[in-house]
Amino acid sequence: MLEERRGEVNVMKLKVLLKGCFPPIPTPFDSQGHVDHDNLARNLETWQKTPLKGFAVLGSNGEAVLLRRDEKIETWKTAGQVIDKDHLFIAGTGCESTGETLELTEEAARLGADAVMVVTPHYYRPRMDHKALTGHYTAVADRSPIPIILYNVPAFTGIDLGAETIVELAQHPNIMGLKESSGNLAKIGEVVYRGGEDFQVLAGSGSFLLPALSVGAVGGVMALAAVAPEALAEIVECFQDGDLKTARDIQLRLIGANAAVTSRFGIAGLKAALDLTGMYGGPLRPPLLPLGKEQRAVLEKILVTAGIL
């Protein structure tokens, strides 16, 4: 029975292709601090007219750690109703508890998610060694009805998922890929080389999309994709066509903008950039704070220089 189940899962692993660009979409809130489902739907409808291949709903940029369980489920429900069959719906379901991660994974699958992205548990960081992390991900993958994407983001978690751990987990038939946000290109290359031909690696930032593609990544889950989807998609297309000069020129032009919506201004910068581009960014959920007037002016200048505005 185990072989039959794993065989069925392996077929699923091969069917879900991660090639291309995906934004970890911000969660819109209204002036009262509630999830704004109308603007969530409008943003998704707008993004679906761009070259994006799908959407990560409730990743780090979705302020997932600030949402209650019921809010997460309702957000996935809206996303599942809006995201069409031509785009992938990836739900961020990672929690500190293995049990809660699995419960949310099953809920996301029920609401239409094609795959889930599971961040490393990290609160008990000294105990999150190879054995604990492989046990966590294996337990979720064994029971998940949809494929798992590992999510490594040491800047937020303090945990850096090692190559040995990733390569071991890549052998599981229901663990299909990795979002690698550390920027460690040597590790990305090692995982691509040793992870198996069906294991797909995604750059976790628009700042190193082209370098990641050069060592075998298939695309990226990048905050910048929410405001510069065409440019990032062009990097992928040019790389595939062998036009490395154009791909490099675009990559270099976007580095400042990528920093502005990630490390420099964070989610506040990303939401402000959405507002500036005519989409809905809106307020953040406390304790996060919005940009000040001067920061917003700096952001606007950066986006103009990058060709986004």
Residue pairs with C-beta under 8 A, 6 or more apart in sequence:
6 173
6 174
7 173
9 147
9 173
9 174
10 173
12 146
12 147
12 174
13 147
13 173
13 174
13 175
13 176
13 198
14 198
16 88
16 114
16 115
16 147
16 176
17 200
17 218
18 53
18 88
18 149
18 176
18 177
18 200
18 202
18 218
18 219
19 53
19 200
19 218
19 219
19 236
20 51
20 52
20 53
20 54
20 218
20 219
20 233
20 236
21 51
21 52
21 53
21 209
21 219
21 220
21 222
21 225
21 229
21 232
21 233
21 236
22 52
22 53
22 54
22 55
22 56
22 88
22 90
22 202
22 219
22 220
22 221
22 222
22 225
23 47
23 52
23 55
23 56
23 61
23 221
23 222
23 223
23 224
23 225
23 226
23 229
24 56
24 59
24 60
24 61
24 62
24 92
24 221
24 222
24 223
24 226
25 43
25 44
25 47
25 55
25 56
25 57
25 59
25 61
25 62
25 226
26 61
26 62
26 63
26 226
26 267
26 270
26 271
26 274
26 281
27 35
27 40
27 58
27 62
27 63
27 64
27 67
27 75
27 285
28 35
28 36
28 39
28 40
28 43
28 280
28 281
28 282
29 35
29 36
29 282
29 283
29 284
29 285
30 36
30 39
30 282
30 283
31 283
33 283
33 285
33 286
35 67
35 71
35 74
35 75
36 280
36 282
37 74
37 75
37 78
39 280
39 282
40 75
40 78
40 79
40 82
41 78
41 81
41 82
42 279
42 280
43 274
43 279
43 280
44 55
44 79
44 82
44 83
45 82
46 279
47 55
47 226
47 229
48 83
48 84
48 86
48 87
50 229
50 230
50 233
51 229
51 230
51 233
52 87
52 225
52 229
52 233
53 87
53 88
53 219
54 83
54 87
54 88
54 89
54 90
54 114
55 79
55 83
55 87
55 88
55 89
55 90
56 62
56 90
56 91
56 92
56 117
56 179
56 221
57 75
57 76
57 79
57 89
57 90
57 91
57 92
57 113
58 64
58 67
58 72
58 75
58 76
58 91
58 92
58 93
59 92
59 117
59 119
59 151
59 221
60 92
60 119
60 153
60 156
61 223
61 226
61 267
61 270
62 75
62 92
63 267
63 284
63 285
63 288
64 72
64 92
66 285
66 288
67 75
67 285
69 104
72 104
73 104
73 107
73 111
76 91
76 107
76 108
76 111
76 112
76 113
77 111
79 89
79 91
79 111
79 112
80 89
80 111
80 112
80 113
81 112
83 89
83 112
88 114
88 115
89 112
89 113
89 114
90 113
90 114
90 115
90 116
90 117
90 149
90 221
91 104
91 105
91 108
91 111
91 113
91 115
91 116
91 117
92 116
92 117
92 118
92 119
92 151
93 101
93 104
93 105
93 107
93 108
93 116
93 117
93 118
94 101
94 117
94 118
94 119
94 120
94 121
94 151
95 101
95 104
95 121
96 121
96 122
96 123
96 124
97 121
98 121
98 135
98 136
98 139
98 140
101 118
101 121
101 136
101 140
102 139
102 140
102 143
102 144
105 116
105 118
105 140
105 144
105 145
105 146
105 148
106 143
106 144
106 145
108 116
108 146
109 116
109 144
109 145
109 146
113 146
114 146
114 147
115 146
115 147
115 148
115 149
115 176
116 144
116 146
116 147
116 148
116 149
117 149
117 151
117 179
117 221
118 137
118 140
118 148
118 149
118 150
118 151
119 151
119 153
119 156
119 157
120 128
120 133
120 150
120 151
120 152
120 153
120 157
120 159
120 161
121 128
121 133
121 136
121 159
122 128
122 157
122 158
122 159
125 157
125 158
125 159
128 159
130 162
130 164
130 165
130 168
133 159
133 161
133 165
134 165
134 168
134 169
137 148
137 150
137 169
137 172
137 175
138 169
138 172
140 148
141 148
141 169
141 172
141 174
141 175
142 174
144 174
147 174
147 175
147 176
147 177
148 172
148 174
148 175
148 176
149 175
149 176
149 177
149 178
149 179
149 202
150 161
150 166
150 169
150 175
150 177
150 178
150 179
151 178
151 179
151 181
151 204
152 159
152 160
152 161
152 166
152 178
152 179
152 180
152 181
152 182
152 204
153 179
153 181
153 182
153 204
154 160
154 181
154 182
155 181
155 182
155 263
160 182
161 178
162 187
163 187
163 190
163 191
163 194
166 178
166 191
166 195
167 190
167 191
167 194
167 195
169 175
170 178
170 191
170 194
170 195
170 196
170 199
171 196
175 199
176 198
176 199
176 200
177 199
177 200
177 201
177 202
178 191
178 195
178 199
178 200
178 201
178 202
179 202
179 204
179 221
180 187
180 188
180 191
180 201
180 202
180 203
180 204
180 212
180 217
181 204
181 205
182 204
183 204
183 205
183 207
183 208
185 208
185 211
185 212
185 215
188 201
188 203
188 212
188 215
188 216
188 217
189 215
189 216
191 199
191 201
192 199
192 201
192 215
192 216
192 217
193 216
195 201
200 218
201 212
201 216
201 217
201 218
202 212
202 217
202 218
202 219
202 220
202 221
203 209
203 212
203 213
203 217
203 219
203 220
203 221
203 222
204 220
204 221
204 222
205 220
205 222
205 223
205 224
205 258
205 262
206 220
206 222
206 223
206 224
206 225
206 228
206 232
206 254
206 257
206 258
207 254
207 255
207 258
207 259
207 262
209 217
209 220
209 222
209 232
209 235
209 236
209 251
210 235
210 239
210 247
210 248
210 251
212 220
213 219
213 235
213 236
213 239
214 239
219 236
220 232
222 232
222 258
223 258
223 261
223 262
223 270
224 232
224 254
224 257
224 258
224 261
224 262
225 232
226 261
226 270
226 273
226 274
227 257
227 261
227 270
227 273
227 274
227 277
227 279
227 303
227 308
228 254
228 257
228 306
228 308
231 250
231 253
231 254
231 307
231 308
232 254
234 246
234 247
234 250
235 247
235 250
235 251
238 244
238 246
238 247
238 250
239 247
253 306
253 307
254 306
256 302
256 305
256 306
257 273
257 302
257 303
257 305
257 306
257 308
260 269
260 273
260 298
260 299
260 302
260 303
261 269
261 270
261 273
262 269
262 270
265 272
265 291
265 295
265 299
266 288
267 284
267 288
268 284
268 288
268 289
268 290
268 291
268 295
269 291
269 295
269 299
270 281
271 281
271 282
271 283
271 284
271 290
272 281
272 290
272 291
272 296
272 299
273 281
273 299
273 303
273 308
274 280
274 281
275 281
275 282
276 299
276 300
276 303
276 309
277 303
277 308
277 309
283 290
284 290
291 299
300 309
303 309
